[in-house]
Amino acid sequence: MKTVCRILALMLILSLAAGCAQSAEEAFDLNFSSSSDESALDFNGLELLYRINLDSGNGVDSTENYLGYTLNTEFSDLAMQRVRDLENRYKFKLNVTNDTADLVNMTAGGLRFADIFLSPSFNFFAWSKAGLLTGISTLSEYIDYRDSEKWGSPLILESMFYGNDVYGLTPNAWPEQNYTSFGYPLIANVDLIMTNGALNPRELVEEGVWVWDTFTQELEKNTVMEGSTARSYGLVTSYPYFAQMMILSNGARFAERDEDGNYYCGYYTPQAMRAMEMIREIWYGKYEHTVMRDEVYYSEVVMRNFTSEHGAYAFLPTHFLFGVYGEVAMNLDNFAILPTPTGPDVPVGYMSSVHHTMYYTISFPISSSSTDAAATVVNEIYEPLPGFETKDDIKSYMSRNYFFDERDADVFFELFENSYYNYDYTTGFESRRIPEGLCTSNRALSELLTSNEPIIEKCFTEYVNPTLSAYTALFEGN
């Protein structure tokens, strides 16, 4: 009965969305071409609703913000000035609201949810499948979604793919926002490490010896006992993050592609198996005592244990480092941003990361009657901000203001540019059953992998293949 109700609800949403799209009068009906004189555009007082609904995904509320920037900061001031200038130039009003509302329910009720929506991409697969968002390729007259410098590479946009289109963009040319969406770099409390008499991890990376064996040695050195109590643990981490990054550190990913263009799960490769054996050695084996066990799942609690100096190393989401959720930068000074130590099947120095969402994603709800105008305005708003016209400008700024050491900035940006979508939220976390199972069960690896084969096959059939078909349609052969 529940399944039938869900189907009926989805059909209702789709029919209402289609009705909105067909019956709404387009308030903006000007023809733009590359030769158009943009200074002559006049929206005649059109009001566009820009709704912001930011959600960390793990119980941490965002601070008050303007277009994703904390209020009364340099970037919120620049964003406000950008909008004011555009409002004066094009004669429109951007009504920005942080009031929470539900996209599905409002669209189903025939209500205008927003013209522009800034949100994480957690639910984009479901929203796109239900027809609640406008495909960006249909707006290519106003927005060039292939401009990766401005909107993000296909790798970064993957969580917004569905079918033959992409349904969201990231503000890739703006400082801070897009760069807080990936995980899970290994963060080190360098002052604590020095107090513990261990080695500086930045130097280990620089010397080319940052491998699994070195890491386990450093976990040992940073586990400091005072009687029967640990003053410092080597590792304070959430196990889903730790396990995923260790698998990735030996060159294995959740979704990989073979020579024939077919997608398969990289967790069943020899590289992944070797990484899983190392994970078990740290979690249940020889190095078990180096891991703090007070909390090993909820990332916000793990993060606060780390900032309270209970341990030297932690795998953390980058949105905890700085930005509207950035408690690490608020509480620690000398924290290093490191790649995961590498396994034997990749070159030393290999860097990659994962992401389960993009925390700042721009989309255009189907209920808008002014989508073309909204797309034109968004394209103008998200030009690089003054003083931050290039990636080097952004990197220089973040190095001065967020990173203790320039080497951290180099690692951070390389991790971001090599970030793979892990499908956690899209699949209802079925995609990470294997990484989680490594740290929640002592079952043999072969048994763990075999028992999850039907689940992984379903993930690829229902989610991965429909997602990556958009990559083929939009970016291959173009």
C-alpha positions as CSV (number, residue, x, y, z in Angstrom):
1,M,0.0,0.0,0.0
2,K,2.8,2.4,0.9
3,T,4.4,1.7,-2.5
4,V,1.2,2.5,-4.3
5,C,0.8,5.8,-2.3
6,R,4.3,6.8,-3.3
7,I,3.7,6.1,-7.0
8,L,0.4,8.1,-6.8
9,A,2.2,11.0,-5.1
10,L,4.9,11.1,-7.6
11,M,2.4,11.1,-10.5
12,L,0.6,14.0,-8.8
13,I,3.8,15.9,-8.5
14,L,4.8,15.3,-12.1
15,S,1.4,16.3,-13.4
16,L,1.4,19.5,-11.4
17,A,4.9,20.3,-12.4
18,A,4.0,19.8,-16.1
19,G,0.9,22.0,-15.6
20,C,3.0,24.7,-14.0
21,A,5.5,24.6,-16.9
22,Q,2.8,24.7,-19.5
23,S,0.4,27.3,-18.0
24,A,2.7,29.8,-16.4
25,E,3.2,33.0,-18.3
26,E,6.8,33.6,-19.1
27,A,7.5,37.0,-17.6
28,F,10.8,37.4,-19.4
29,D,10.6,36.9,-23.1
30,L,13.6,38.6,-24.7
31,N,15.8,37.1,-27.3
32,F,19.5,37.1,-26.3
33,S,22.4,36.3,-28.5
34,S,26.1,36.7,-28.2
35,S,25.8,40.1,-29.8
36,S,23.1,41.4,-27.5
37,D,23.8,44.7,-25.7
38,E,23.4,43.6,-22.1
39,S,23.4,47.2,-20.9
40,A,20.1,47.7,-22.7
41,L,18.3,44.9,-20.9
42,D,15.4,46.2,-18.9
43,F,13.4,43.7,-16.8
44,N,10.7,46.3,-16.0
45,G,10.8,45.9,-12.2
46,L,10.6,42.1,-12.4
47,E,11.0,40.5,-8.9
48,L,13.0,37.2,-8.7
49,L,12.8,35.0,-5.7
50,Y,16.1,33.6,-4.6
51,R,15.6,31.0,-1.9
52,I,18.5,29.7,0.2
53,N,18.1,26.5,2.2
54,L,21.5,25.4,3.3
55,D,21.8,22.2,5.3
56,S,25.1,20.6,6.5
57,G,23.5,17.1,6.3
58,N,24.7,16.2,9.8
59,G,22.8,18.4,12.2
60,V,24.9,21.5,12.1
61,D,23.0,24.7,11.3
62,S,24.4,27.3,9.0
63,T,24.9,30.8,10.2
64,E,22.9,33.7,8.7
65,N,24.1,34.2,5.2
66,Y,23.6,36.1,2.0
67,L,23.9,33.9,-1.1
68,G,25.8,31.4,1.0
69,Y,28.2,33.9,2.6
70,T,28.2,34.6,6.4
71,L,26.7,38.1,6.9
72,N,29.0,41.0,7.6
73,T,32.0,39.4,5.9
74,E,34.1,40.6,3.0
75,F,32.4,38.1,0.7
76,S,28.8,38.8,1.8
77,D,29.5,42.5,1.2
78,L,30.8,41.8,-2.3
79,A,27.9,39.6,-3.1
80,M,25.4,42.3,-1.9
81,Q,27.2,45.0,-4.0
82,R,27.1,42.7,-7.0
83,V,23.4,42.2,-6.7
84,R,22.7,45.9,-6.1
85,D,24.7,46.8,-9.2
86,L,22.8,44.3,-11.4
87,E,19.4,45.4,-10.0
88,N,20.2,49.0,-11.0
89,R,21.5,48.0,-14.4
90,Y,18.7,45.6,-15.4
91,K,15.8,47.1,-13.4
92,F,14.8,44.1,-11.4
93,K,14.6,43.1,-7.7
94,L,16.2,40.1,-6.2
95,N,14.2,39.0,-3.2
96,V,16.6,36.8,-1.1
97,T,15.1,34.7,1.6
98,N,16.5,32.1,4.0
99,D,13.0,30.9,5.0
100,T,12.8,27.2,4.8
101,A,10.2,25.6,2.6
102,D,9.7,22.3,0.9
103,L,10.3,22.1,-2.8
104,V,8.2,19.0,-3.3
105,N,5.1,20.1,-1.3
106,M,5.1,23.6,-2.7
107,T,5.4,22.4,-6.3
108,A,2.7,19.8,-5.7
109,G,0.4,22.6,-4.4
110,G,0.9,24.6,-7.5
111,L,2.9,27.3,-5.6
112,R,5.9,29.2,-6.7
113,F,8.8,27.8,-4.7
114,A,11.6,30.0,-6.1
115,D,13.0,31.3,-9.3
116,I,16.6,30.5,-8.1
117,F,17.4,28.0,-5.4
118,L,20.6,27.6,-3.5
119,S,20.9,24.3,-1.6
120,P,23.0,21.2,-1.2
121,S,22.6,18.6,-3.9
122,F,21.6,15.8,-1.5
123,N,18.2,15.3,-3.2
124,F,18.9,16.3,-6.8
125,F,18.5,12.8,-8.2
126,A,14.9,12.5,-6.7
127,W,14.0,16.1,-7.6
128,S,15.3,15.8,-11.2
129,K,13.6,12.4,-11.7
130,A,10.3,13.9,-10.4
131,G,10.6,16.8,-12.9
132,L,10.9,19.5,-10.2
133,L,14.0,21.3,-11.7
134,T,14.8,22.8,-15.0
135,G,17.5,21.1,-17.1
136,I,20.4,23.4,-17.4
137,S,21.1,22.5,-21.0
138,T,17.7,24.0,-21.9
139,L,19.1,27.3,-20.6
140,S,22.3,27.2,-22.7
141,E,21.3,30.5,-24.4
142,Y,22.0,32.2,-21.1
143,I,24.4,29.8,-19.2
144,D,27.3,27.8,-20.6
145,Y,27.3,24.8,-18.3
146,R,30.5,23.5,-19.9
147,D,32.4,26.5,-18.5
148,S,34.0,24.5,-15.7
149,E,36.0,27.5,-14.3
150,K,32.7,29.2,-13.6
151,W,30.3,26.3,-12.9
152,G,32.4,23.2,-12.0
153,S,33.8,20.3,-13.9
154,P,31.7,17.3,-14.9
155,L,33.3,15.5,-11.9
156,I,32.0,18.2,-9.5
157,L,28.5,18.3,-11.2
158,E,27.9,14.6,-11.1
159,S,25.5,14.7,-8.1
160,M,23.3,16.9,-10.3
161,F,23.2,14.6,-13.3
162,Y,20.1,12.7,-14.3
163,G,19.0,11.2,-17.6
164,N,20.3,13.4,-20.3
165,D,20.8,16.6,-18.4
166,V,22.4,18.4,-15.5
167,Y,20.0,20.1,-13.1
168,G,22.3,22.3,-11.0
169,L,25.5,24.3,-11.1
170,T,28.1,25.2,-8.5
171,P,29.5,28.7,-7.9
172,N,32.9,27.5,-8.9
173,A,34.4,31.0,-9.5
174,W,33.4,32.3,-6.0
175,P,35.8,31.8,-3.1
176,E,35.0,29.5,-0.2
177,Q,31.7,28.0,-1.3
178,N,32.4,25.2,-3.7
179,Y,35.6,24.3,-2.0
180,T,33.8,23.3,1.2
181,S,31.9,20.4,-0.4
182,F,34.4,17.6,-0.6
183,G,35.7,15.1,1.9
184,Y,37.5,13.8,3.6
185,P,40.9,15.3,3.9
186,L,43.1,14.0,6.7
187,I,43.4,16.9,9.2
188,A,46.3,17.0,11.6
189,N,46.6,19.1,14.8
190,V,50.3,19.9,14.3
191,D,50.8,21.6,17.6
192,L,49.5,18.5,19.4
193,I,51.7,16.3,17.2
194,M,54.8,18.3,18.1
195,T,53.8,18.1,21.8
196,N,53.6,14.3,21.4
197,G,57.1,14.2,20.0
198,A,55.9,12.8,16.7
199,L,56.9,13.8,13.2
200,N,55.5,16.8,11.3
201,P,53.1,15.3,8.7
202,R,53.6,18.1,6.2
203,E,57.3,17.2,6.0
204,L,56.4,13.5,5.6
205,V,54.2,14.4,2.6
206,E,56.9,16.7,1.2
207,E,59.6,14.0,1.6
208,G,57.5,11.5,-0.4
209,V,57.1,9.0,2.5
210,W,53.5,9.5,3.3
211,V,52.4,5.9,2.9
212,W,50.3,3.5,5.0
213,D,53.3,2.2,7.0
214,T,54.4,5.7,7.9
215,F,50.9,6.6,8.9
216,T,50.5,3.6,11.3
217,Q,53.8,4.5,12.9
218,E,52.6,8.1,13.5
219,L,49.3,6.8,14.9
220,E,51.4,4.8,17.5
221,K,53.5,7.9,18.4
222,N,50.5,10.1,18.9
223,T,48.7,7.7,21.2
224,V,50.0,8.9,24.5
225,M,48.8,7.3,27.7
226,E,48.6,8.8,31.2
227,G,48.1,5.8,33.4
228,S,45.3,3.9,31.9
229,T,43.8,6.9,30.1
230,A,44.8,8.2,26.7
231,R,45.8,11.8,26.8
232,S,46.0,11.8,23.0
233,Y,44.9,9.2,20.4
234,G,46.4,8.9,17.0
235,L,43.1,9.0,15.2
236,V,39.7,10.6,15.9
237,T,37.4,9.8,13.1
238,S,34.1,8.8,11.7
239,Y,34.5,5.3,10.3
240,P,32.6,5.8,7.0
241,Y,34.9,8.7,6.1
242,F,38.0,6.8,7.2
243,A,37.1,3.6,5.3
244,Q,36.1,5.4,2.1
245,M,39.3,7.5,2.0
246,M,41.6,4.5,2.7
247,I,40.0,2.6,-0.2
248,L,40.4,5.6,-2.4
249,S,44.1,6.0,-1.3
250,N,44.9,2.8,-3.2
251,G,43.2,3.9,-6.4
252,A,39.8,2.2,-6.0
253,R,36.5,4.1,-6.4
254,F,32.8,3.2,-5.9
255,A,31.9,3.8,-9.6
256,E,34.5,3.0,-12.3
257,R,34.3,2.5,-16.0
258,D,35.8,-0.3,-18.1
259,E,37.2,-0.1,-21.6
260,D,33.8,-0.8,-23.2
261,G,32.2,2.1,-21.4
262,N,30.4,0.0,-18.8
263,Y,30.3,1.1,-15.2
264,Y,31.2,-1.3,-12.3
265,C,32.0,-1.1,-8.6
266,G,35.6,-0.6,-7.8
267,Y,35.2,-2.1,-4.3
268,Y,35.6,-5.5,-5.9
269,T,39.1,-4.9,-7.3
270,P,42.4,-6.2,-5.9
271,Q,43.4,-2.6,-5.0
272,A,40.3,-2.2,-2.9
273,M,40.9,-5.6,-1.2
274,R,44.4,-4.5,-0.1
275,A,43.0,-1.3,1.2
276,M,40.2,-3.1,3.1
277,E,42.9,-5.3,4.8
278,M,44.7,-2.2,6.0
279,I,41.4,-0.7,7.3
280,R,40.8,-3.8,9.3
281,E,44.3,-3.7,10.7
282,I,43.8,-0.2,12.0
283,W,40.2,-0.6,13.1
284,Y,40.3,-4.1,14.7
285,G,43.8,-5.3,14.5
286,K,47.3,-4.2,15.5
287,Y,46.5,-0.5,15.7
288,E,43.1,-0.6,17.2
289,H,44.3,1.1,20.4
290,T,45.3,4.2,18.4
291,V,41.7,5.0,17.5
292,M,39.4,7.0,19.9
293,R,36.2,5.1,20.4
294,D,34.0,7.6,22.3
295,E,32.2,8.5,19.0
296,V,33.0,6.9,15.7
297,Y,30.0,7.8,13.5
298,Y,28.5,11.2,14.0
299,S,30.8,13.6,12.3
300,E,29.9,16.7,14.2
301,V,30.8,15.0,17.5
302,V,34.0,13.6,16.0
303,M,34.9,17.1,14.8
304,R,34.4,18.5,18.3
305,N,36.5,15.7,19.9
306,F,39.2,16.6,17.4
307,T,39.1,20.4,18.1
308,S,39.1,19.5,21.8
309,E,42.5,17.9,21.2
310,H,41.6,14.4,22.0
311,G,43.5,13.1,19.0
312,A,46.2,14.1,16.4
313,Y,44.5,13.1,13.1
314,A,40.9,13.1,11.8
315,F,39.2,12.5,8.5
316,L,36.7,15.4,8.3
317,P,34.3,17.1,5.8
318,T,35.9,20.3,4.5
319,H,32.8,22.3,5.4
320,F,33.9,21.9,9.1
321,L,37.2,23.6,8.3
322,F,35.9,27.1,7.3
323,G,32.8,28.8,6.0
324,V,29.4,28.8,7.7
325,Y,30.1,25.5,9.6
326,G,33.9,26.0,10.0
327,E,34.5,25.1,13.7
328,V,38.0,23.7,13.0
329,A,39.4,27.1,11.9
330,M,37.5,28.8,14.8
331,N,39.2,26.6,17.4
332,L,42.6,25.5,16.1
333,D,45.4,27.5,14.7
334,N,48.0,25.1,13.2
335,F,46.0,22.4,11.6
336,A,47.5,20.7,8.5
337,I,45.4,19.5,5.5
338,L,46.8,16.3,4.2
339,P,46.1,13.6,1.6
340,T,45.4,10.1,2.8
341,P,48.6,8.2,3.0
342,T,48.9,6.1,-0.2
343,G,48.8,2.3,-0.6
344,P,51.1,0.1,-2.7
345,D,49.1,0.2,-6.0
346,V,49.4,4.0,-6.6
347,P,52.3,6.4,-6.9
348,V,53.4,8.0,-3.6
349,G,51.8,11.4,-3.6
350,Y,48.6,10.3,-5.3
351,M,45.7,12.6,-4.2
352,S,42.0,12.2,-4.5
353,S,38.9,12.7,-2.5
354,V,35.1,12.0,-2.5
355,H,32.0,14.0,-2.1
356,H,28.4,13.1,-1.3
357,T,26.9,16.5,-2.1
358,M,27.8,19.9,-3.3
359,Y,26.8,22.1,-0.4
360,Y,26.2,25.2,-2.6
361,T,24.2,24.2,-5.7
362,I,22.3,26.6,-7.9
363,S,19.1,25.3,-9.5
364,F,16.0,26.6,-11.2
365,P,12.7,25.2,-9.9
366,I,10.2,24.3,-12.6
367,S,7.5,26.3,-10.7
368,S,9.2,29.6,-11.7
369,S,7.5,31.7,-14.4
370,S,10.7,33.6,-15.1
371,T,13.3,30.9,-15.6
372,D,15.0,32.7,-18.6
373,A,15.4,35.9,-16.5
374,A,16.6,33.9,-13.5
375,A,19.2,32.2,-15.7
376,T,20.4,35.5,-17.1
377,V,20.7,37.1,-13.7
378,V,22.5,34.0,-12.2
379,N,25.0,34.1,-15.1
380,E,25.8,37.7,-14.2
381,I,25.8,37.3,-10.4
382,Y,28.3,34.5,-10.5
383,E,31.0,36.2,-12.5
384,P,34.2,36.3,-10.4
385,L,34.0,38.7,-7.5
386,P,36.3,41.8,-7.7
387,G,39.8,41.0,-6.5
388,F,39.2,37.2,-7.0
389,E,39.1,37.0,-10.8
390,T,41.3,33.9,-11.1
391,K,41.8,30.6,-9.3
392,D,45.3,31.9,-8.2
393,D,43.6,34.9,-6.6
394,I,41.3,32.6,-4.6
395,K,44.1,30.3,-3.7
396,S,46.3,33.2,-2.5
397,Y,43.4,34.6,-0.4
398,M,42.6,31.3,1.2
399,S,46.3,30.6,1.9
400,R,46.6,33.9,3.7
401,N,43.3,33.6,5.7
402,Y,42.5,29.9,6.2
403,F,45.7,27.8,5.8
404,F,48.5,27.8,8.3
405,D,50.9,26.7,5.6
406,E,51.0,27.2,1.9
407,R,51.5,23.4,1.5
408,D,48.1,22.9,2.9
409,A,46.6,25.0,0.2
410,D,48.3,23.0,-2.5
411,V,47.0,19.7,-1.1
412,F,43.5,21.2,-0.5
413,F,43.0,22.3,-4.1
414,E,44.4,19.1,-5.6
415,L,42.1,17.1,-3.5
416,F,39.1,19.2,-4.6
417,E,40.0,18.9,-8.3
418,N,40.2,15.1,-8.0
419,S,37.0,14.5,-6.0
420,Y,34.7,11.6,-6.9
421,Y,31.0,11.4,-6.2
422,N,30.3,8.5,-3.8
423,Y,26.4,8.3,-4.3
424,D,25.8,8.1,-0.5
425,Y,22.7,10.2,-0.3
426,T,21.4,9.2,-3.8
427,T,21.3,5.6,-2.9
428,G,20.1,6.1,0.7
429,F,23.7,5.1,1.9
430,E,23.4,1.7,0.3
431,S,26.6,2.6,-1.7
432,R,28.7,2.7,1.5
433,R,27.5,-0.6,3.0
434,I,30.9,-2.1,2.2
435,P,33.1,0.6,3.7
436,E,30.8,0.8,6.8
437,G,30.8,-3.0,7.1
438,L,34.5,-3.0,7.3
439,C,34.3,-1.2,10.6
440,T,31.1,-2.6,12.0
441,S,31.6,-6.3,11.5
442,N,34.4,-8.8,11.7
443,R,33.0,-10.9,8.8
444,A,35.6,-12.1,6.3
445,L,36.1,-9.6,3.5
446,S,35.0,-12.2,0.9
447,E,31.8,-12.7,2.8
448,L,31.2,-9.0,3.1
449,L,31.7,-8.4,-0.6
450,T,29.6,-11.4,-1.7
451,S,26.6,-10.5,0.6
452,N,26.5,-7.0,-0.8
453,E,26.6,-7.9,-4.5
454,P,22.8,-7.7,-5.0
455,I,22.7,-4.3,-3.3
456,I,25.5,-2.9,-5.3
457,E,24.0,-4.2,-8.5
458,K,20.7,-2.4,-7.6
459,C,22.6,0.8,-6.9
460,F,24.2,0.8,-10.4
461,T,21.0,-0.1,-12.1
462,E,18.8,2.4,-10.4
463,Y,21.2,5.3,-9.6
464,V,24.7,5.1,-11.1
465,N,23.7,4.3,-14.7
466,P,20.9,6.9,-14.9
467,T,23.2,9.5,-13.4
468,L,26.2,8.9,-15.7
469,S,24.1,8.7,-18.8
470,A,24.0,12.5,-18.5
471,Y,27.7,12.7,-18.7
472,T,27.7,10.8,-21.9
473,A,24.9,13.0,-23.3
474,L,26.4,16.4,-22.3
475,F,30.1,16.0,-22.4
476,E,31.3,13.2,-24.5
477,G,31.8,14.1,-28.2
478,N,31.1,17.7,-27.5
